[in-house]
Amino acid sequence: MVQLSVNGHPYEVEAEPDTPLLFVLRDSLGMTGTKYGCGIGQCGACTVLLDGQAIRSCQIPVESIGAQAITTIEAIERDAVGARVVAAWIGIEVPQCGYCQSGQVMAATSLLKQTPKPSDADIAGAMTNLCRCGTYNAIAAAVRQAAA
């Protein structure tokens, strides 16, 4: 059994120690807002916050989480910064297909929590998640709006 703190709630989950966090979130806890994309940590669709830091949950074994707090897209609007990011995403109408957007929102929230007034270079450096629809300009605009 693995004990986790997800979105402010304690969970005890039966999982092998090397199971990626992504699969525990989706399959054991039913939190399907975190998406499976590439499975190798490249695309960022699986991004969640681990103690406020954006991480690729497909690459983190559940045994390595320990007491760290996990935040998923399901709870991001409970955070003031996350709520601003979501509002900007909606206001600018960032999503096209939407598949990558939960990971994008999580990455943007992490960036703004660490760097409240990011430069364009900061945004480019932090927003490395892939978007097949190519909404990168809208994503950057939404990050700038959420920071304003």
N, C-alpha and C positions, 0 to 999 in steps of 0.2 A: 504494500500500500504506500502510496505517495501522497503527502500532504502539500496542498497548494493554497495560496491566497490569490483568488482571481476576482477582480472587480470589487474588492473589499469584502469578499465572502470566503470563508475557509471551506476547502473541499478535501475529501479523502478519496483517492482514485486508485483503482487496481490497474497497474500498468508495469510493464517491464522497465527497469531503470534507464535503458538506452532508447526508449520510445521518444521520438521528437515531440516537443511540447505542442506543436500544431495538431497532431493526431489526438492527443489527450483533450485539447480544447474542443475540437470538432466532434470526435467520435464518443468520448466518454462524458463530456459536459454539455454537448449539444450547442456549442457556441460557434455557429457556422458562418458568422460574419468574417472571421479570419479565413482567408482563402488559401487553397493549395494552388500554387502556380507551377513552378519548375521543380521543386523538391531539392534544389542544390544551393539555395540561398542567393540566387542571382536576381530574381525578378522583384522580390519584395512584397508580393501579394499576401504573404503570411506575416507581415510585420505586426508586432504587438509591442507594448511598453513593458520593460522589466525594470522596476524601480525608476521609471521615468525615461529610460533609455530605449530607443528604437532597436529592436532585434528581429532577426529572421527566425521565426519560431520553428521552421522546418529543420533548422540546424542545431537546435538546443535540446540536448537530452533532458528529459523531465527530472532525472536524478540530480542535475546540476542547479536546479532552481533554488532549492532550499527555502529560506524564509522570505525571499524576494517577492515583492508585490507585482503581480501580473495585471495589466490593464488591456482589455480588448476593445474592439470597436463598439461592442454592445454597451459599454459604460463610458465611452469617451466624452459624451456630452455632460456627464456629471462633473467634469473638470472644466473650470472656467476657460482655460486656453483651448481645450478640445471643443467646447461649445462655440467659441469664436471661429475656430477652423471650420467646423461643420457649417456654420452660418455663411461663411465666406464661400465655401464650396457650393452651397445651394444658391447663394446670391449671384455668383458668376456662372453658374450652371456648368461646372467643370466636367462632370462625367459624361461620357458618351456611352460605351457599353457598360461601364461601371465596375467591371471585374476587379480591377486593380485599386479601386478607390478607397477601400477600407485601409489597405496598407499605406496608401498615399496620405490619408488623413492622419494615421498614426505617426508616420515619419514627420509630417508637418508639425504635429503637436509636440513631438519630442524636440524638434528644432526650436520652436518658439519658447518652450519651457527653458531651454538652455541659452538661447540667444533671442531675447524678446524683440530686438530691432535688427533683424538680419540684413546684411547687404545682399546684393544680387549674387555675389560670389558665395556667400554663406548658403543661400538657397540652393544654388547649383551644386554645391558640395554635399549638402545634406539630402537633397531630394533625388536619390539615385534609383528609386524604384522604377521599374519599366512600365510603360503604358503603350499597349499595342495600338491604341487609337491616336496616339500622338498629342495628347492634351497638355503637353509640357508648358506651353505659354500660359494657358489658363490655370494650371497648377501653381506656377510661380506668381501669377497675379493674385490668386486666392491667398497664398502665403503672405504676400505683401499686404493685402487687405486685412487679414487676420492680425497682422502685426501693428497695423495703424491704430 
